[in-house]
Amino acid sequence: MERLWGLFQRAQQLSPRSSQTVYQRVEGPRKGHLEEEEEDGEEGAETLAHFCPMELRGPEPLGSRPRQPNLIPWAAAGRRAAPYLVLTALLIFTGGSCQACGDSVLVVSEDVNYEPDLDFHQGRLYWSDLQAMFLQFLGEGRLEDTIRQTSLRERVAGSAGMAALTQDIRAALSRQKLDHVWTDTHYVGLQFPDPAHPNTLHWVDEAGKVGEQLPLEDPDVYCPYSAIGNVTGELVYAHYGRPEDLQDLRARGVDPVGRLLLVRVGVISFAQKVTNAQDFGAQGVLIYPEPADFSQDPPKPSLSSQQAVYGHVHLGTGDPYTPGFPSFNQTQFPPVASSGLPSIPAQPISADIASRLLRKLKGPVAPQEWQGSLLGSPYHLGPGPRLRLVVNNHRTSTPINNIFGCIEGRSEPDHYVVIGAQRDAWGPGAAKSAVGTAILLELVRTFSSMVSNGFRPRRSLLFISWDGGDFGSVGSTEWLEGYLSVLHLKAVVYVSLDNAVLGDDKFHAKTSPLLTSLIESVLKQVDSPNHSGQTLYEQVVFTNPSWDAEVIRPLPMDSSAYSFTAFVGVPAVEFSFMEDDQAYPFLHTKEDTYENLHKVLQGRLPAVAQAVAQLAGQLLIRLSHDRLLPLDFGRYGDVVLRHIGNLNEFSGDLKARGLTLQWVYSARGDYIRAAEKLRQEIYSSEERDERLTRMYNVRIMRVEFYFLSQYVSPADSPFRHIFMGRGDHTLGALLDHLRLLRSNSSGTPGATSSTGFQESRFRRQLALLTWTLQGAANALSGDVWNIDNNF
């Protein structure tokens, strides 16, 4: 007996140490559910083993393991199986048996004190089993057909076609094995062109007389939320309309003030271009697609030179006429509009019209990096002839509908893992929203099939089809505004499927830092759609060993994921496959068709869409079913450290004024210590203690919320996140202010010029930043008696 026990202890030493989630199928009252367990790592294992996301390996194909009735499906051979085999031999040797299980083999965990459920018969299901189940059901879908059919349907927000599609998608969700399906309606202010009074562009002669009209080929192409009215001014070419472009323009002796700016599509959003032009005193903006910015490879299609590009110009998200308030019917709103609405008009134009305008420009030659391919000669900056722009868009109160489907979690049903896709589109919208809608429906069907086969997530899965996305994530933002007090407590993560397939050469993840480690883990599980024999992770590190530098990007404001993080404080991610160094040319145009998307991907559209579905689905499984949430809460310490490097550049300038950044350094140190302390608590805790597990998960899932500044009003500054938000409370605003130290014309301490460095403003910004960061550290520490601040 002692010899057998010694063999068992030796086998335990040979077994793997890392923590791995397994799922236990149970019968009886809970028949059909998968109970989650943790295989305990040994004492003395690496400190972060129980916190860091587990190393996941590729799934074994279904049927690759021998399956016999009532036997444990051993997940691995060799060392993992050794302790179980020895202990089974020990039990047989000693004559132990389980009367309730009949002839079935007793299931034993690494914890010798563990007593199996008497109703348990079928054994455990490891992560690879669950992964294989997901891949099997996902493979039965018809993604390509759904993309094609969706792109053929009219689905402009508020249209009859959208109403029909809404009914069809809700019916499709109702046919699946979901616990809840519902729709909510918002009445929002959307802006549309006026068919009776189309927008126009005319030449104006030196005497001020309006002359020849420049034809705007498609009157349906416009900029929602543009200012209404008419403006006249000389034309100036301003590259992409970034602040640095306008500063460069001014430095070359061409002042934007009072002029119409001609800017290219891309790099920044339409809303940012118009806001920048407004800030520099421009009268209006014309936005055109520059052919040099898109692929001109003969095998791939290119945008027609008569095609203009659609895009809204509200610097914000949601209904700009009810900022901070949900647009439910009969709700009373204060008479206020979003500060992100522009005060100058904007209009898209085609490359053909832009070439006619560029030929008329005089003045300095544009820098080499500003040149394009529309002319046979260099572009000039201007000014050029005067133009008259008239914008007659009109606002309409429009009902939009978001569609929801939910699979309730078994242990934490009040914690939601959310995945969504924009449903509406201006034009065919194959890449813009048809791909995301198809993947969303396929994931609903796949997870529904898994539920029918016994899967039940620990946390609830919430699938959402958004309306009003082309007007600035209106549907998603209005929902967030309507349930703000609930969602910041209950939403765990948001996964966006918008703009998921715009190519197949590169993969980007626009995300919160909390999800970076999990994304790395899942990338190792998904095969590359265009590099046979490689995972996505291997494809990425082949070109750049620093995988996160290659893949990770900040969340942009024009993503539906942005509001989840910057407004509500929920970590979010949006995936995109892109062309190598070239933008997808058809986005937001009437040429964003299934056929053009298929040609751009040269027949690989089904494979790339399938890769996105696999990536999103496996992410959902990890987030909804891992016992401990796989969010890397220590990652923000690295984010702060990187920013501190930028702040240190100005430490000498501040010291000369008697100012210091020491408080920021101290708060960052407190956050790092709090994160490490939480790791240690999790590692040393009893893994089967559900009360502790839930407590830790609550602390982990609210880390993003801790970085929303509690010292500014959500009504005045809705994007309160100090790293990703907008406003004077953000780290970006503080850095911009510090840069004025180097450009302050007065060069004296205490300067109060409104355009220079202001000490009082700096002190306020520093206090807002420091105490938000310190508050995050305090919250991560847990109870107030565990907080030890020493300022």
N, C-alpha and C positions, 0 to 999 in steps of 0.2 A: 504493500500500500504506500509506504513512504517513497519507494522507488518510483511508483507511478506519479505521485504528487511532485516529486523532483523533476520528472520528465515534463509534466505540465508547466511547471514554473520556467523550465528551460525553453519550452515552446513559446511561452508568452514573451520571453526576451527576444526571440527571433521574429516575433510578429511586428508588422508596421506600427509606427508610433503616431503617425498623423491621424487627426480626427477625420472621420468620413461618415457622412449621413447615409443611413440605410432606411428602408421603408418596409414595414411589417404588415402583411395582409392579414386581416382578422375576420373571423366569422361571428356567428351569434348575433347579438343585438346590434353590433356595429358592422355587420357583414358588408363587404364591398369597399370598406375604407382602408387606407394605407396608413398605418401608425408609424410615426417617425421615431427613430432611436438614434443614439450617438454611440459609436464605438469609442470607448474611453482610451485616451492616450496614456502612456505611462508617466509616472512622476519623473521629473527631471527632463521631460521633453522640452523642446525649445519654447521659450516663453510665449511667443506669438502664435503657437500652433493652433490654439482654439479660437483665435480671433481672425487671423488672416484667412481669406477665402481658400478653400481646399484646392489642392492640385487635382484637376479633373482630367482623366484620360478618356480617349475616344471610346464610345460604346461598343460593346461586343454585339455582333449581329444577333437578331432574334433567332433562337434555335441553335445557337452555337454552344449553349450549355446543356448537358444532359438533364432532362427534367423527368422526374418520376413522381407519382402521386405521394403527397404528404412528406416529401423529402425537402431538406433545406436546399435552395438553389445557390450553391456555393459561388460567391462572386469572384473568387480568385483561387488559383491553386497555390501549392507551395506553402510559403511561410504564413500567409493569412489563415489558411485552413488548419495549420498544425495544432494550435491550442484547442480548437474545437474537436479535432479527431482524437487527441489525447484524452480530453475530458470525457468524450463519448465512450472511449474505451474504458476509462476509469469507472463511469457509471454502470456500464455493462458488467464489468468485473465485480462490482460491489452489489449487483443485483437490483440497482435502482430502476424504477419504472414510473410511468405517468398513467394512472388508470383512466383519467379523463380523455387522454389522447389515443387510447386503444393501442394499436400497433405502431403508431407514428413515432418518429424519432423526436426526442426531446430537444427543444431549441434552447441553446445556452449562449448568453452574451459573454463578453470579456469580464463583466462584473459577476463574480461568483455568487454574489448575494441576490442577483436578479432572479425573480420568479416569473416565468412566462404566464401569459393569460391562459386560463383553462380552455377558452374557446378557440385558441389559436391552432390552426391545422396546416396552413399552406406555407409557412416559412416566411423568410424575409425577402424583400425586393430591394436590391442595391440601387445606387444612383444610375449605374449603367443600364439596369433593367428599365427604370423609369425613362431614361433618355432614349432607349431603343423603342419603347412604346410610343413616345412622342414622334420619333422619326418615322415609324411605321405608319401611323395614322396621317401624318403630314404628307407623306408620299402619295396618299390616295387622292389628293386634291386636284383641282383644275385651275391653277392660278392664272395661266395665260388666257384662258377663255374668259375669266371674270374681268381681267384687265381690259380685254378687247371690248367686251359688251358694255362695261361701265363707261369707257371713253366715248362710246357712240351715243350716250344719252345726254340730253340737255340737263344741266344741273347747276345753273346760276342760282345763287341764294335768292329765295323768294319766288322762283319761277314755278310754273305748273309742272314742268319736267322734274324739278327737284322734289315737289310734293309727292309725285308718283314714285320716285326712287326711294324716298323716305319710307313710304308704306311697304315697298318691296323688301328693303333691308330689315325693317322691324319684323316683317313676316318671316324672313330667313332666320333671324335670331330666335323667334318664338318656336321655330321647328327644332331647335337644338335643345340639349339637356342643360338648360340654364335655370337657376333658381328664381331670377327676376329679369324681366324685360320691360322697359318703359321709355317714354319720350318726354322731354321737357321743351317748352316753347318760350322763346324770348321775342319781344317786339323791339327791334333795334332800328336805329337811323342809318340807312345805307344811302350812298350817293350813286346816281346813274346818269348817263348822258341824256339830254333832252332831244328826242327825235325831231321835234319841230324847230329847235334852235341848236343846231350842231356847233361844236367848237370850231373856231376858224383861226387861220394864220395868214396875214397879209403883209406885203411890202409897204413901206411908208416912205414917201419922197422927202427931200430936204425941206420942203415947205410944210410938211406935216400932213399932206394929203394921202389918204389910204389908196393904195394901188392894187396891183395884181394879187389875187389870192393864190397861196400855195396849197395845193390839194392835199388834204389829209385823207389818204386812200381809204381808210376804214373808220367811219364815224363812231363805231362801237368801241374803239380803243381809246381809253381815257385814263386819268389818274383819280380814283376815288378819293374824296376829301380834299381835293384841290380847292384853293380859294376861288370864289366866283367873281367874274368881272372881266375887265379888259385893261391891258397895260401896253405901253409903247416904249421901246428903248432900243439902243444899239446892241448888236449881237457880239458876244464875246465867247471864245472857246475855252472851257475850263476843265478839260480832261474828265476825271471821274467825279468832280465836285466835292472832293475831300477837303477838310480844312487846310491841309498842307498844299493842295493844288491851288486853292484860292489865295493863300499867302504867297505862293510862288508867282502867281499871276500878278498880284499887287507889286511884288518885288521887281518884276520885269516892266513896270510902268503902265500896266493895264489894270485900272481900278474897276472892280465889279459893281460899284455903287451905281444904281440907276440903270443898269444894263440887263438885257436878257442873256442868260447863260445857256450855252449849248454843252451838254455833258453826255458822257457815254454810259450805257447800261453796265452794271457790274461793280464788283469790289465792295461797295456799300449799298444799302437799300435805297429805293426811291425816296423814302421819307427822310433819310439822312442827307441825301443830296439837296433836297428842297430846304430843309432846315438850315444847312450850312450856307446855301445861297442867301436865304433870308437874313442870317446873322451877318453876312458880309455886305448887306445893303442892296442886293439884286432885286430887280423888278419882277422877274419870272424865270421859269426854267423849261427848256426843251430837252427831252431825253431820247437818245437814239441808240440802236444797236450797232456797234462798230464791228465790221466783218473781221478785222484783224484779231479780235478777242475770241473768235470761235474757230473751230477746226475747219480747215479748207481742204482736207484730204479727199481726193476724188471718190473713194469708196463710201464715204460717209456723207449724208445729206447736210446741206447748209440752209440757213434761214433766208427766205426770199428777201430781196432788197426792197420790196414794196411792203414789208410786214413791220409794224410797230409792236412794241412790247408793253403790255399792261402792268400796272403796279400802283398800289395805294400809297398815299403820302402822309398818312397820320403817323407821327413819331410816338407810337404807343401801341397798345393792343386793346381790343374790345370796342364797344360802342363809344365813340368819342363824345357823344352828346349826353352820356350819363356816366362820366368818369367816376370810378369807385363804387358805383351802385349797380345792382343787377337790373337788366331791362325786362323784368316781368311785367305783364299787363296790369294796368291800374296802379302801378307803383308811382308814387309822387316823387319827382326829382327836383333838386334845387336848380335854378336857372343858370347853369354853368356848363361850359364846354371844355374839352380837354385842352391843356396847354400845349399838347403836341400837334394841334391842328395848325397848318401853315396859314400865313396871312398873304402869301403871294400865289399866283396861279402856276400850274404846271401842266404840261401836255406831252404825251409820247409822240414821236414822229419816226418815220421809216428811214432807212439808210439812204434811199434815193433823195428824199427831201433834205437830209443832213448834208449830202454831197453838194447840193445846190447852194446851201447856206455857207458851207466851208469855202467854196470857190470865191465868195464875195468878201471874205475876210482879208484885211490888210494887217499892218502892224508887225510886231516882232514874229519871227519864226518860232513855232512851238518847240519845246525841248524834244530831243530824240525819242525819249520814252513816251511822249504824248502823241507821236505820229501814228497814222493809221494807213489803211489801204484803199480809201475811197477816192483819192485823187492821184493823178500821175505826178503831182508836185507836192512839196512839203505843206503841212498844215500851218496856218498862221493863227495868232492869238486874237487878232482884232484890235480895235473895234471894227465892225462892219456896218452895213446898211441898217437902217431902223426897221423894226418889225412891230406889228400890232397883233397881240395874242388875245383872243376872246374865249373864255371858258364859261359855259352855260349849264354845267351839271346841276342836277336838282336832288334834294334830299327826300327820301321816301321812308315812312315807317313800314318796316317789313318783318313779318313773322319768320323766324328761323327755328329749326328743330334739331336738337341733339338726341341721339338714340343710344340707349344703354342696355347692356346685358351683364349679368353678374353670376359668378359661381361663388357661393358662400364658403368661407374657410371653416375648418372644423375646430381649431384651437383659438385663433385670433380673428374671428369673423369681422370685428370692428376695425381691422387694419386692412387697407385696400392697396393692392398693387394694380396700377391703372395703365392701360395701353389704349392709345387712340389714333385715329387717322382722319384727316380732313376729307369730307365727302363732296363738297361743292367745287366748282371750277368755272372760271371764265374761259370759254372755249372747250376743246376736247379734254384737256387736262390729263392726258395719259400718264405723264411722269409726275405731274403736280399732285394728283389725288387718286387717280384710278388704281395705280399700283398699291398705294397705301390702303385703300379700301379693300382691294382684293386680298391682300395679306391679312388684314384684320379679320375678314370673314373666314378666311382659311384657318386662322388661329382659333377662332370661336368654334369652328367645326371640329378641329383637332382636339382641343381641350374638352369639348363636349363628348367626343368619342372616348377619351381617356376616363372621364367621369363614369361613363357607362360601363367601363371595364375596371372600376374599383378605385380610381384615383380621386383623392379629395385633398385639396391644398390646405396647408395650415392657415394661410391668410386668404382673404377674399380676392378674387380676380374680377376686375371691372373693365369691360370692353366698351369703348365709346366711339361712335361715328359723329364727327363734328360738322356743323353747318357754319357758313359765314367765314370760313378760313381765309378766302381770298381778299377779304376786307380788313385783314389784320387780326387773325385769330379771334374773331368776334364771338363765335359760339363757345369756345373753350374758356375765354376770359369772363364772359358773362356767367357761366356756370361757376367758375371760381369765385367771382364776386358774390354770387347768390349763396354760396355755402362756405364762405371763408372761415367762419368760426368753427366749422366742423372739420374741414379738410386739412387744416394745418395740424390737427390732432390725430387724424385717421389715415390720411394718404401717405403711403410709404415711399413710393417711387412712381414717376410717370415715364412711360416709354412712347415716343412719337414715331409713327411710321410715315410721316410726310417726307416728300422729296427723297425717298429711300433709294431709288434707282435712277441715277442721272448719267450713268456710265458703268464701266466695270474694271477700270485700271487701278483705281485707288479707293481705299476705304477710310472714311472719316467718322468719328464719333464726337458730336458736339454735346458736351456733358458737364455735369457737376463733378468736382474732384472726388466726391464720395463713391462714385461708381467706377472709377478708373481701374482699380484692382479686379473687380468683378468682370469688367469688359475684357481685360487681359485673359482671365481664366476662360471665359466663354469663347474667345477668339481661337483658343487652342482646341476647341471641340468642333469647329465648323470648317468644312472643306472649302478651299478657294474655288469660286465658280469658273475661273479661267486659268488656273495653274494646277494641272492634274497632279495628284499625289502630295499636295501641300495643303496645310491648314491656312486659314486667313492669317493667323499669327506668323506662321513661317513665311508667307508671302510678304508680310510687312517687314519683318526683320531682315529679309534677304536684301532689301534696298536700304534699310536704315536700322542698325542695331538698337537704336533708341526708339523702341516701338511707340512709346507715348508721344514723342515729338513728331512722329510721322502720322499718328492717328488722332490724337486728342485735340479738340478745338473748343473754344468757349461757345456758350450758347448765344446765338444772335437774337435780336429782338423780334425779327420776322419769323421766328419759329414758335409753334404752339407750345413747345416745351419751356420757352423762356419765362412765361408768366407763372408756371408752376414753381419755378425756382426763385425768381427775382421778386415775385409778388406774394406767393403763399409760403415759400420756404420748404418746398418739397424737391428733393433731388430728381433730376430729369435727364433724359438722353434722347438724341435724335441721330439715327444712323443714316449715312449716305454713301453709296458707291458713286464715284466720280470718274470722268475721263481724265487722263493724265495731262495736267497743265492746261486743259481746255474746258470751258464751261459748256454745259448742255445748251445748244443754241435756241431751242424751241420753248423753253419754260415761259409761261405767261403769254403765249401767243396762240393764235388759231391753228398753228402748225404743230402743236404739241399733241400729235396723233399717235395711235398705237403703231401705225406703219413706220412713222419716223423714229419712234423710240426703238422699234425692232431693228431698223437699219443702223442706227447709231451703235447699238450693241452687237451688230453683225450676227444676229440669231441667238445671242446668249441671254436674252431677256428672261426666259423661264428659269435658267440656272441661277441668275443673279437674284431674281425675286425669291426663289427657293432658299438661297443662302441667307437673305434678310429674314425670312420667316423662321429658319432654323436658329439664327442668332437671337431674334426677339423671343422666340418660344423658350429656348433654354435659359435665357435671362429671366423670363417669367417663372420658370420652374424653380430656379435658385431663390428668387426673391419671395416667392409665395410659399415655399416648402422647407427651406432651411430652418433649422431650429433657432439659430442665431442669425439675425439679418447680416448678410455679407456686404455691409457698407464700411468702407475704410475711413473711420472717423479721425484717424491720425493724419490723413492726407492734407487736411487744411493747415496743419502746422508747417508743412513744406510750402504751401501756397503763401502763407504769411512771410516765411523766410525769404522767398524769392522777391516779394514786394519790398521787404526791408532792405534788400540790396539796392533797390532803386531809391529808397528814402535816404540811405546812407550817403548817396551822392551829394546831398544838400546839408549834411550835418555841420560842415564848416560854416556855411552861410548862416545857418540857424544859430550856431554857437556865438557868432559875431553879434547877433541881436539878442543874446541872452535867452534863447529858446533851446529846447531839447526834445528828442524823440524817445527818451528813456521810458516813458509810460507805455509806448507801443511795444518796446522790447520786453518789458516786464509782463504785459498782458499775453504776449506770444509765449513766453516761458511758462506762464500759468496754464495756458491751453495745452501745451505739450505735456506738462506734468499731469494734468487731468486726464488726457487721453491715455497716457501710459498707466495711470492708476486704474482706469476702467478696464484696460486690457488685463491687468493683473487680477482684478476682482473676478472677471469672467473666467480666467484660466483656473483660478483656485476655487471656484464655486462648484456646487453639486449640479452636474449637468441635467439631472432628472427632476430638478426642482422647478416646476412650471411657474411658480410665483416669481422666482428670481429671473427665470428666462424672460418672462413678459416684462419685468421691470427693466432688464438690460435692453431689450428690444425697444422699449419706449424711449429710453435715453438715446439710443443709437439713431432711431428714425427721426428724432427732432433736432439733430445736429444742424441740419440745413436751416431750420427755422431760427436757431440761435443767432445766425448771422444776418437776420433782418433787424435793422436798427429800431429799437423800441423808443427812440428819442425823436422821431419824425412822424408826422401824421400820414397815415395811408392815403388819405384823401388828397393831400398836397404832394406827396412823394410815394406813389403806389409801389414803385420798384425799390424797396428798402434794403435790398441785399447789399452789404458793404463792398463785396467784390464784384458782383455781376449787375447791380442795380444802376440807377441813374439819379443824380442829384448831388448836392453839396456834402452829403453824409458819406459818400463812397470814397474808397481808397484812390480810385482814378481821379476824382475831383481834387483830392488833396495833392496828388502828384502834379496835376496840371497847375494848381495854385503855386506849388513850390517852384515850378519852372519859371514863374514870373520873377523869382529872385535874380535870375540870370539876365532877364530882359527888362527889368525895372529901370526906367529912364532916370528916375531920381537918384537911384543908387544909395539912398540914405536909409538908415533904420527908421521904422515907424511910418513909412510912406503910406499915404491914405488915398492915392489915386484909385479911381474905380477900375482902371485898367491895369493896375500894378499889384504888387504883393501887399496884402493887408494883414497886419499882425492880429487884429481882433478876429478876423474871419478865420485865420489859420488856427488860432487857439480853439475856436468853436469846432472846426473840422476835426482837429486832433482829439478833442474831448469826445465827440460823437463816435469816431472810429475806435478809440481806446476802450471806451466803456461798452461798446457793442462786443468787441473782442473779449474783454474781461467777463462780460455777461455770459458769453458762450463757454468760457472756461469754467465759470461758476456752475452753470447748468449741467455741464458734462460731469462735474464732480459729484453730482447727486444731491444728497441732503445737506441742509445748511450747516449742520455740525461737522461736515466733512470738508468745509471750505476754509482755507487758511490764507487769506490775502494779507499781505504785509506791505502796504504802500508807504 
